[in-house]
Amino acid sequence: MSDVVARLQETRTAIARAARDFGRKPESVTLVAVSKTKPVEMIVPVLGAGQIDFGENYVQEAKEKWPALRERFPQARVHMIGPLQSNKARDAVALFDVIQSLDRESLAKELAREIERAGKAPLLIVQVNTGAEPQKGGVLPGEADAFLELCRSRYGLTIAGLMCIPPADDPPSPHFALLGKIAERNGLKTLSMGMSADYEAAIQLGATHVRVGSAIFGARG
């Protein structure tokens, strides 16, 4: 597992360098280590090396991994970065510190209900489908302002920021720039954008959170 820790350190160094190159402080960018599908024995060394934020795609997988990990590493913050079914809202509010995939009214309604019931409010980030890809979750860019207002006024949700996943075949920078414009006009400071292949471009365009999996944990599989 020393390779995983070495790749983590390389990623941290690259993020810090990119931030400085673009006139930003390294601490202004949070690394979210994407641990989805990765076994506990691969995650523990990364936690031991001081990594705090982790991303998971599936509620059930997170339920199996993180309660025990949190007993050992209570400082860990777990982000839901995959599609979230409305009927999983109760588990999501209980499990996650951050939910990055809020993208429709039915989910907003259920999250509001569970936040009130549990007395616990994860940080909420709205996913925007900047490429308008039909197979991908997220609010369409032209509907983002109205959805943010709906979340705030009808459901009383506090929205921290926006997230996007650009189309694989597109240059990512225009998508990052678009997300930044939507965030700016809605008074949002958090921008979760950029993954292993494009996080430097995301940092240039204001990313506050970058989601890095394969560059740390190795190729999927």
C-alpha positions, 0 to 999 in steps of 0.5 A: 500500500506504500504506492497508494500513499506515494501517489497521494503525496504526488497528487497533493504536491501537484494540486499545491503547485497548480494552485500557486501557478494560478495565484491561489493558496494551496489550502483553498483547494480540498482534495476529495480522494475517490474511494468508491469500489476500493477496499478498506485495506486500501483506504486505511493507509490514505487515512493514516497519511492524513487525508480527510475527504473521501468520495463514494458513489453508492449508499450501500457500499458506504454503509459497509465501509465507513462506520467502522472506518470513522471509529478509527478515523473520526476526522474523516469526511465522506462525500456522496458524489454519485447519483442519489435515489430519493428513497435513500435520502435517510441513509444519505443524511445519516452517512454523508458529511457532504452530498454533491449530487442534489439534482431534482425536486423530489430529492430536495424534498426528501433531503429536507424532510430527513434533515429536519427529522435527524437534526443533522445537515450535510453540506449540500452541493447541486450537480449541474449537467453542463454538457446536457448529457441525457445519461448523466444526472444533474440540473441543466444549466438553464434551469440551475438558477430556478432549482437553486431558488426552489431548494432555498425558498420552498425546502429551506435547504442551505446550498453550499455550491455546485458540482459538474462532470464534463463530457468525456470527449469535450475540453473541460475548461468551458464546462468549468467556466460555465459552472463558475458563472452559475455559482457567482450569480447565485452567491455560491463559493464552493465549486466541486470540479476536476478529476484525475485527468483535468483537475489542474484546469479546474483549479485554474478556473476556481475549483474549491474541491477536486475529486481524484480517484485513479491518480491515487488508488490506481486504475479502476478495476 
